[in-house]
Amino acid sequence: MSCRVSLSVIRLALPRSPNPIAKLVFPTLRASRLLVRFKSVSSESTLFSMPERRPFVRLPTDVYPVNYGLRLKPDLIDFTFEGKLEAAVEVTQGTNQIVMNCADIDIITASFVPEGGEEINATGFNYQNEDEKVTLCFPSTLQKGSGLLKIDFVGELNDKMKGFYRSKYTIPSGEIRYAAVTQFEATDARRAFPCWDEPAIKATFDITLIVPKDRVALSNMNVVDRKPYPEDHSLVEVKFATTPIMSTYLVAFVIGEYDFVESQSSDGVTVRVYTPVGKAEQGRFALEVATKTLPFYKDYFSVPYPLPKIDLIAIADFAAGAMENWGLVTYRETALLIDPKNSCASSRQWVALVVGHELAHQWFGNLVTMEWWTHLWLNEGFASWIEYLCVDHCFPEYDIWTQFVSADYTRALDLDALDNSHPIEVDVGHPSEVDEIFDAISYSKGASVIRMLHNYIGDEDFRKGMNAYLLKFQHKNASTEDLWECLEQASGKPIAAVMNSWTKQMGFPIIVVDQEQHGSDRVLKISQKKFCASGPRNDENCPNWMVPISICTSEDPSCTKLEVLLDQPETTVNITNVAPDHWLKINPGTVGFYRIQYSSAMLESLLPGIRDLTLLPVDRLGLQNDLFSLLHKQADMQEEKNRIERVLGAIPAPDIIQRVLNFALSKCEPLC
């Protein structure tokens, strides 16, 4: 799922020429980029207010589904729906009850038909409303083996933008009408039909919708039959093909009035973009992005897209940015539609990123799904990184990685330096905690450390590891550790040890660097310590990270000359054949998730690269960001002021930089 706001907002905070005042002047605009996964955030403090832990027990494993046969008949006038479920299940041990998830649904009847046996009617339904569960009680023991669970139920097309809900739209004549749409992640499939609503309990789905004949009906799979509904000739019965094995939160269906544009990807997948009536042309850019993106991911993962079609649809009332339902991706209108006459370039970039994000999930999240919500950070962090990789491939003219550094990377550094930050990976018990835990740390820091991991492993071995992971766990569930194991086997590097230091503890290091010239060799003294916005950490329990460090020289600023893994508090690195008048730069490309404090001599040596612009824009951006973050951490403020002025003065900028610099220095506390 995407949690994005438009890049037009970010563009305000990032002038085309990187400007050191951007970070100081526009922090609230950068903050507005974050819409937390399922809820909006009202303040910075919300990002870090961890929820109270509620007691929680996962569903019993004595009965599990194999296939859901689901028929739904929504009423778009009274905002209700009728449902009929026939679920093929396996009973793994004898029991006289079946526990399922159920919320805001009234069960009318329920029964169980054992394979080759007689139907057993349920004698009672025990609703546990707080836990959103229902227990179906039976008069006799359901024996081990296969069977069919039948449930008739009714529910409400709610106005909460979750579950099976109604979405208001206006047709060209001005009349207000309603569509019936779904949003199930994380735990709202249970509001549409009784189910085992946990990501690890996968099954196939056969979905049939009974809808007005003048409405479009969509679901995860393609339509295999459409015929008049015998009880009401104003309705039609639309049957969809059987889905692959999938989690309940990825099921989707939409009933409404839409136009569409259609194309085929180069690998033969039918792609449609559904728009409000009369706005089909506004879907053409998203269609272009999707038809480019699917082949990119197929080639990158070496795994084909497993469904015959994919639909992208703009929903009028939609709480998130987008949702990666398998084969039917739902979007907020502003995240999908581009007016070819009036939309700006930043809007196109935003749509490209959101489409790239959701289509990445078709593999990473849908084909292979996290075992439990604890691992959701990896789902979202990975998609939040690879969307940029995809857009950079499809639209290299966007220079999208510089925007990543401004919008995600620096945002994550700022937040993760606070004392009330939290680790990327947080143990999730009750699913309601998902709404509260996943924030900019989970998304932006998650994307940043995946980017650093990709750079550390190298693209070829990273792709091998991803392919092994997807093939090993396709149509199954996996944990974070499973991915680390596959990447470790592909690269021969200690991936689990490295990544655990970044995901299981909060914060990040500042890398302190000094240098000495020994003949034609340059000797670097490198150390790490925890970076804190509130001041230095000098206690004995100061954490360490396993830090992949890259180094480039002025001979070729775009090429890494040496890579080292800093797995201790400090080390010494020898770099051969570096002339005394050449400069060294740590973290080329601003890929490593850490800040850098250079010695005065090293910083001075970078001035020529800044003046003649041989230091790449993304590196100049990272350098000035680090310098401003270090302003209040230096003992000799006048010396630091002079040092930073010399570096920033090398970048053409108006007098306001001097005023902002003086203001920042006047507010800084000396290092103590």
LODRENPA-158021 format. One record per residue (C-alpha): residue in three letters; y, z, x. Coordinates in steps of 0.02 Angstrom, whole numbers, padded with zeros to 5 digits, always signed. Each point is the difference from the previous one (the first is absolute). Example, Ala and Ser with C-alpha at 12.3 -4.5 7.8 and 13.67 -1.06 7.14 Angstrom:
REM residues 2
ala-00225+00390+00615
ser+00172-00033+00069
END
This chain:
REM residues 672
met+00000+00000+00000
ser+00175-00036+00059
cys+00141+00126+00003
arg+00140-00115+00052
val+00180-00028-00043
ser+00091-00160+00038
leu+00038-00051+00178
ser+00176-00037-00059
val+00026+00188+00007
ile-00072+00008+00175
arg+00108-00146+00053
leu+00153+00107-00032
ala-00066+00129+00121
leu-00048-00129+00133
pro+00138-00121+00050
arg-00057-00164+00074
ser+00061+00061+00170
pro-00083+00171+00025
asn+00141+00126-00010
pro-00013+00180+00057
ile+00100+00062-00147
ala-00130-00062-00126
lys-00114+00148+00029
leu+00142+00125-00023
val+00097-00080-00141
phe-00138-00058-00117
pro-00140+00131-00002
thr+00002+00013-00189
leu-00019-00189-00019
arg-00152+00005+00113
ala-00069+00144-00103
ser+00016-00103-00158
arg-00135-00118+00066
leu-00131+00129-00042
leu-00067+00011-00175
val-00144+00122+00014
arg-00164-00077-00052
phe-00003+00053-00182
lys+00162+00093-00027
ser+00180-00021+00053
val+00072+00128+00119
ser+00158+00091-00043
ser+00039+00073+00172
glu-00056+00004+00179
ser-00080+00169-00027
thr-00117-00075-00128
leu-00082-00099+00138
phe-00067+00157+00079
ser-00030+00122-00143
met-00188+00014+00008
pro-00084+00038-00167
glu-00089+00157-00048
arg-00186-00025+00026
arg-00090-00005-00167
pro-00184+00041-00012
phe-00100-00158-00019
val-00181-00053-00015
arg-00052-00183+00010
leu-00112-00076-00133
pro-00186+00043+00002
thr-00115-00131+00077
asp-00145+00019-00121
val+00059-00152-00101
tyr+00095-00148+00072
pro+00051-00172-00069
val-00069-00167+00054
asn+00096-00111-00121
tyr+00136+00028-00130
gly-00009-00111-00154
leu+00174+00028-00070
arg+00079-00071-00161
leu+00180+00043-00040
lys+00104-00047-00152
pro+00184+00047+00023
asp+00120+00009-00148
leu+00171-00059+00061
ile+00085+00059-00161
asp-00065+00177-00019
phe-00025+00025+00189
thr-00181+00055-00012
phe-00163-00074+00061
glu-00182+00006-00047
gly-00134-00002+00132
lys-00186-00020+00016
leu-00090+00044+00162
glu-00180-00044+00042
ala-00031+00061+00176
ala-00162-00031+00093
val-00032+00162+00094
glu-00126+00081+00115
val-00057+00179-00031
thr-00047+00072+00170
gln-00065+00166-00068
gly-00038+00066-00173
thr+00151+00065-00095
asn+00055+00031-00179
gln+00182-00042+00031
ile+00108-00136+00077
val+00168+00045+00078
met+00131-00137+00008
asn+00187-00018+00019
cys+00097-00019-00162
ala+00185+00026-00040
asp+00100-00034-00158
ile-00153-00082-00079
asp-00094+00055-00156
ile-00186-00034+00004
ile-00070-00046-00171
thr-00185-00014+00040
ala-00109+00006+00155
ser-00184-00030+00031
phe-00124-00033+00139
val-00141-00126-00004
pro-00129+00027+00138
glu-00084-00158+00063
gly-00146-00032-00116
gly+00041+00155-00104
glu+00087+00051-00161
glu+00186+00028-00019
ile+00059+00181+00020
asn+00163+00043-00088
ala+00119+00121+00084
thr+00021+00162-00096
gly+00170+00047+00069
phe+00146-00049+00110
asn+00075+00139+00106
tyr+00172-00052+00062
gln+00070+00085+00156
asn+00178-00061-00021
glu+00074+00077+00158
asp-00132-00082+00109
glu+00001-00159-00106
lys-00187+00006-00027
val-00117-00007-00147
thr-00179+00065-00009
leu-00116-00094-00118
cys-00135+00119-00060
phe-00172-00063-00053
pro-00136+00091-00100
ser-00136-00043+00127
thr-00015-00032+00185
leu+00045-00172+00063
gln-00142-00044+00116
lys+00018-00076+00173
gly+00016-00189-00007
ser+00109-00139-00073
gly+00087+00005-00167
leu+00146-00059-00105
leu+00144+00115-00044
lys+00092-00054-00158
ile+00171+00070-00046
asp+00121-00050-00139
phe+00176+00064+00026
val+00184-00022-00045
gly+00158+00025+00102
glu+00187-00026+00005
leu+00098-00138+00085
asn+00114+00129+00078
asp+00178-00015+00064
lys-00033+00093+00164
met-00029-00155+00108
lys-00173+00061+00048
gly-00173-00031-00069
phe-00002-00131-00139
tyr+00182-00008-00053
arg+00128-00104-00093
ser+00134-00098+00090
lys+00156-00056-00093
tyr+00071-00173+00030
thr+00122-00118-00084
ile-00046-00179-00043
pro+00131-00141+00019
ser+00052+00017-00184
gly+00051+00181+00033
glu-00144+00080-00096
ile-00077+00156+00078
arg-00188-00004+00020
tyr-00133+00099+00092
ala-00137-00041+00122
ala-00152+00108+00036
val-00023+00026+00188
thr-00088+00119+00120
gln+00037+00108+00150
phe-00152+00101+00053
glu+00030+00059+00179
ala-00028+00136+00040
thr-00090+00080-00147
asp+00051-00083-00162
ala-00144-00116-00044
arg-00062+00151-00098
arg+00147-00027-00120
ala-00070-00171-00048
phe-00186+00038-00011
pro-00118+00145+00042
cys-00062-00029+00177
trp-00049+00072+00167
asp+00177-00013+00067
glu-00029+00033+00185
pro+00020-00134+00135
ala-00176+00026+00071
ile-00086-00025-00169
lys-00002-00190-00005
ala-00076-00115-00130
thr+00017-00175-00070
phe+00102-00034-00157
asp-00024-00119-00147
ile+00164+00003-00094
thr+00036-00074-00172
leu+00173+00006-00080
ile+00035-00031-00184
val+00180-00057-00010
pro+00123-00102-00106
lys-00041-00183+00022
asp+00179-00043+00054
arg-00004+00124+00145
val-00058-00021+00179
ala-00147+00113+00047
leu-00037+00033+00184
ser-00119+00109+00098
asn-00072+00012+00175
met-00116-00150-00022
asn+00013-00173-00075
val-00027-00033-00186
val-00177-00057-00042
asp+00015-00006-00190
arg+00139-00001-00129
lys-00044-00009-00184
pro+00071+00053-00170
tyr-00027+00181-00047
pro-00109-00005-00157
glu+00082+00150-00085
asp+00180-00064+00017
his+00044-00183+00027
ser+00169+00046+00077
leu-00095+00073+00148
val-00107-00073+00137
glu-00138+00078+00103
val+00023-00033+00186
lys-00146+00034+00116
phe+00020+00010+00189
ala-00127-00029+00138
thr-00090+00148+00077
thr+00100+00081+00139
pro-00067+00045+00172
ile-00044+00182+00029
met+00167+00089-00003
ser+00090+00165-00030
thr+00074+00041-00170
tyr+00179+00012+00065
leu-00004-00187+00040
val-00044-00057-00177
ala+00142-00085-00094
phe+00037-00093-00160
val+00161-00072-00071
ile+00038-00068-00174
gly+00169-00080-00032
glu+00106-00158+00002
tyr+00018-00083+00170
asp+00028-00167+00084
phe-00083-00040+00164
val+00002-00114+00151
glu-00162-00044+00087
ser-00064-00063+00166
gln-00153+00011+00111
ser-00011+00077+00171
ser-00069-00105+00142
asp-00166+00091-00018
gly-00018-00044-00185
val+00058+00158-00088
thr+00097-00029-00161
val+00167+00091+00009
arg+00113+00028-00150
val+00166+00091-00015
tyr+00037+00060-00177
thr+00182+00023-00048
pro+00099+00044-00156
val+00013-00146-00120
gly+00127-00127+00062
lys+00000+00062+00180
ala-00147-00093+00073
glu+00107-00079+00137
gln+00042+00175+00063
gly-00183+00022+00044
arg-00011-00147+00119
phe+00052+00092+00158
ala-00130+00137-00029
leu-00127-00139-00033
glu+00043-00078+00168
val-00018+00169+00087
ala-00167+00037-00083
thr-00076-00170+00040
lys+00049+00024+00184
thr-00053+00182+00006
leu-00179-00015-00065
pro-00056-00121+00138
phe+00088+00107+00131
tyr-00098+00155-00048
lys-00162-00098-00016
asp+00022-00063+00177
tyr+00062+00166+00068
phe-00144+00103-00070
ser-00129-00142+00011
val-00050+00051-00177
pro+00034-00116-00149
tyr+00092+00059-00154
pro-00146+00045-00115
leu+00072-00044-00172
pro+00025-00174-00075
lys+00181+00031-00048
ile+00148+00114+00025
asp+00141+00027-00123
leu+00169+00076+00042
ile+00097+00058-00152
ala+00175+00071-00027
ile+00000+00150-00118
ala+00161+00048-00091
asp-00032+00189+00004
phe-00085+00049+00162
ala+00014+00164+00094
ala-00054-00053+00174
gly+00052-00150+00103
ala-00169-00085-00023
met-00184+00039-00022
glu-00146-00086+00087
asn-00123-00011-00147
trp-00140-00113+00060
gly+00036-00177-00058
leu+00147+00052-00112
val+00145+00070+00101
thr+00140+00075-00103
tyr+00181+00004+00059
arg+00167+00065-00050
glu+00101-00156-00048
thr+00121+00020+00146
ala-00147+00005+00122
leu-00070-00168-00055
leu+00132-00112-00076
ile+00125-00102+00101
asp+00139-00097-00084
pro+00007-00156+00109
lys+00187-00022-00036
asn+00064+00178+00014
ser-00120+00103+00109
cys+00050+00045+00178
ala-00109-00011+00156
ser-00032+00187+00004
ser-00073-00007-00176
arg-00121-00136+00057
gln-00051+00106+00149
trp-00032+00149-00113
val-00108-00102-00119
ala-00096-00072+00148
leu-00034+00175+00069
val-00056+00072-00167
val-00115-00148-00036
gly-00070+00013+00177
his-00029+00187-00024
glu-00095-00015-00163
leu-00106-00147+00054
ala-00051+00095+00158
his-00073+00132-00115
gln-00117-00130-00076
trp-00101+00025+00160
phe+00059+00167+00068
gly-00011+00115-00150
asn-00090-00107-00130
leu-00145-00077+00095
val-00015+00160+00103
thr+00071+00153-00087
met+00042+00173+00065
glu-00132+00129-00041
trp+00130+00124-00064
trp+00189+00011-00016
thr+00013+00092+00167
his-00020-00171+00082
leu+00130-00087-00108
trp+00125+00008+00144
leu-00108-00125+00095
asn-00007-00116-00150
glu+00188-00001-00017
gly+00048+00017+00182
phe-00109-00148+00046
ala+00070-00110-00140
ser+00178+00055+00043
trp-00030-00063+00179
ile-00097-00160-00030
glu+00122-00061-00133
tyr+00124-00023+00143
leu-00130-00086+00108
cys-00036-00119-00144
val+00183-00037-00039
asp+00037-00026+00185
his-00141-00129+00003
cys+00054-00089-00160
phe+00189+00013+00026
pro+00038+00023+00186
glu+00183-00038-00031
tyr+00020+00169-00087
asp-00014+00099+00165
ile-00086+00128-00109
trp-00057+00120+00137
thr+00179+00045+00041
gln+00019+00050-00182
phe-00160+00100+00011
val+00072+00101+00144
ser+00159+00033-00099
ala-00077+00032-00171
asp-00168+00084+00036
tyr-00013+00052+00182
thr+00166+00089+00023
arg-00011+00074-00175
ala-00167+00078+00042
leu+00064+00066+00167
asp+00148+00083-00085
leu-00105+00086-00133
asp-00145+00047+00113
ala+00118+00090+00119
leu+00041+00129-00135
asp-00082+00171+00002
asn-00065-00024-00177
ser-00089-00164+00033
his-00189-00011-00023
pro-00147-00093+00078
ile-00035-00178-00059
glu-00172+00050-00059
val+00006+00145-00123
asp-00157+00064-00084
val+00008-00039-00187
gly-00094+00108-00123
his+00059-00024-00178
pro+00053-00182-00029
ser+00167+00059-00070
glu+00046+00044+00179
val+00003-00185+00044
asp+00166-00021-00090
glu+00081+00136+00105
ile-00076-00025+00172
phe+00028-00185+00031
asp+00176-00035+00061
ala+00091-00088+00142
ile-00107+00090+00128
ser-00158-00070-00079
tyr+00070-00176-00021
ser+00125-00031+00139
lys-00076+00109+00136
gly-00172-00061-00054
ala+00055-00180+00021
ser+00083+00040+00167
val-00153+00083+00078
ile-00113-00143-00062
arg+00121-00119+00085
met-00011+00102+00160
leu-00191+00002-00015
his-00006-00189-00020
asn+00107-00021+00155
tyr-00109+00124+00098
ile-00163-00086-00047
gly+00062-00180+00009
asp-00006-00125-00141
glu-00169-00077+00042
asp-00096+00165+00007
phe+00097+00067-00150
arg-00056-00149-00104
lys-00180+00020+00058
gly+00003+00183-00051
met+00079-00039-00169
asn-00131-00133-00034
ala-00142+00120+00044
tyr+00077+00134-00112
leu+00021-00115-00150
leu-00174-00074+00015
lys-00084+00169+00025
phe+00086+00084-00148
gln+00034-00144-00119
his-00020+00053-00183
lys-00018+00179+00065
asn+00109+00146+00048
ala+00055+00056+00172
ser+00101+00134+00087
thr+00132-00009+00135
glu-00131+00047+00129
asp-00105-00151-00048
leu+00142-00118+00047
trp+00030+00090+00165
glu-00185-00018+00042
cys+00001-00189-00031
leu+00159-00024+00101
glu-00069+00109+00140
gln-00158-00105+00010
ala+00101-00161+00003
ser+00124+00056+00133
gly-00094+00126+00106
lys+00151+00115-00010
pro+00005+00181-00064
ile+00076-00046-00168
ala-00051+00156-00097
ala+00067+00119+00133
val+00163-00096+00014
met+00030-00018-00187
asn-00048+00178-00046
ser+00143+00060+00109
trp+00119-00104-00106
thr-00071+00024-00175
lys-00059+00180-00004
gln+00155+00084+00073
met+00180-00020-00052
gly+00137-00063+00111
phe+00006-00112+00153
pro+00045+00014+00185
ile+00152-00040+00101
ile-00050-00089+00160
val+00105+00056+00149
val+00006-00129+00140
asp+00067+00000+00179
gln-00029-00123+00142
glu-00004-00016+00189
gln-00005-00159+00105
his-00133-00001+00137
gly+00015-00164+00093
ser-00046-00137-00122
asp-00079+00124-00121
arg+00081+00098-00140
val-00070+00174-00035
leu+00029+00071-00174
lys-00013+00183-00044
ile-00043+00011-00184
ser-00016+00157-00107
gln-00009+00039-00185
lys+00058+00140-00112
lys+00023+00018-00187
phe+00161-00073-00067
cys+00087+00110-00130
ala+00162-00037-00090
ser+00038+00186-00002
gly-00014+00020+00189
pro-00129+00008+00139
arg-00172+00078-00016
asn-00040+00110+00150
asp-00142+00106-00069
glu-00172+00000+00079
asn-00080-00084-00151
cys+00105-00156+00013
pro-00114-00144-00055
asn-00045-00151+00105
trp-00039-00177-00053
met-00106-00137+00074
val+00142-00123+00025
pro-00027-00186+00034
ile+00145-00046+00115
ser+00050-00178+00043
ile+00121-00049+00138
cys+00094-00163+00028
thr+00119-00057+00136
ser+00155-00108+00009
glu-00108-00141+00068
asp-00072-00026-00175
pro+00067+00122-00131
ser-00113-00073-00135
cys-00161+00028+00098
thr-00084+00167+00036
lys-00027+00024+00188
leu-00102+00161-00011
glu-00082+00106-00135
val-00050+00182+00022
leu-00070+00132-00118
leu+00095+00163+00022
asp-00134+00126-00048
gln+00076+00151+00087
pro+00171+00084+00008
glu+00055-00102+00152
thr-00057-00135+00119
thr+00060-00115+00139
val-00014-00188-00012
asn+00015-00124+00144
ile+00062-00177-00039
thr-00018-00126+00138
asn+00117-00142+00048
val+00158+00060-00085
ala+00160-00041+00096
pro+00130+00139+00016
asp+00125-00097-00105
his-00122-00029-00144
trp-00001+00113-00152
leu-00147+00075-00091
lys-00010+00026-00189
ile-00122+00117-00086
asn-00068-00051-00171
pro+00042-00186-00006
gly+00012-00060-00179
thr+00033+00179-00058
val-00182+00016-00051
gly-00049+00174+00061
phe+00040+00139-00122
tyr+00103+00111+00114
arg+00174+00022+00070
ile+00044-00030+00182
gln+00117+00099+00112
tyr+00039-00099+00158
ser+00076+00074+00156
ser+00182-00047+00027
ala-00048-00123+00137
met-00127-00089-00110
leu+00122-00011-00143
glu+00136-00070+00113
ser-00122-00131+00064
leu-00025-00065-00177
leu+00184-00046-00019
pro-00017-00178+00067
gly-00141-00035-00123
ile+00108+00062-00142
arg+00154-00099+00054
asp-00088-00166+00025
leu-00113+00028-00153
thr-00161-00025+00099
leu-00053+00164-00078
leu-00066-00055-00169
pro+00093+00052-00160
val-00142+00112-00059
asp+00003+00089+00169
arg+00189+00022-00004
leu-00017+00070-00175
gly-00134+00123+00055
leu+00099+00051+00153
gln+00161+00039-00093
asn-00099+00093-00134
asp-00079+00111+00133
leu+00168+00031+00083
phe+00083+00059-00159
ser-00147+00113-00042
leu+00016+00082+00171
leu+00187+00033-00009
his-00014+00181-00052
lys-00142+00040+00119
gln+00090-00012+00167
ala+00067+00145+00101
asp+00148-00091+00077
met+00080-00084-00149
gln+00140-00083+00097
glu-00123-00079+00121
glu-00108-00056-00146
lys+00152-00069-00090
asn+00046-00104+00151
arg-00177-00059+00023
ile-00021-00057-00180
glu+00173-00079-00006
arg-00046-00109+00149
val-00157-00062-00087
leu+00074-00022-00173
gly+00157-00073+00075
ala-00105-00143+00064
ile-00031-00052-00181
pro+00152-00086-00080
ala+00064+00120-00132
pro+00165+00050-00081
asp+00100+00156+00040
ile-00084+00093-00141
ile-00152+00024+00113
gln+00108+00108+00113
arg+00062+00103-00147
val-00176+00025-00069
leu-00062+00044+00174
asn+00137+00129+00024
phe-00036+00074-00172
ala-00187+00011+00037
leu+00030+00082+00168
ser+00123+00126-00076
lys-00135+00057-00123
cys-00140+00015+00128
glu-00073+00162+00062
pro-00042+00011+00185
leu-00182+00012+00051
cys-00053+00181+00018
END
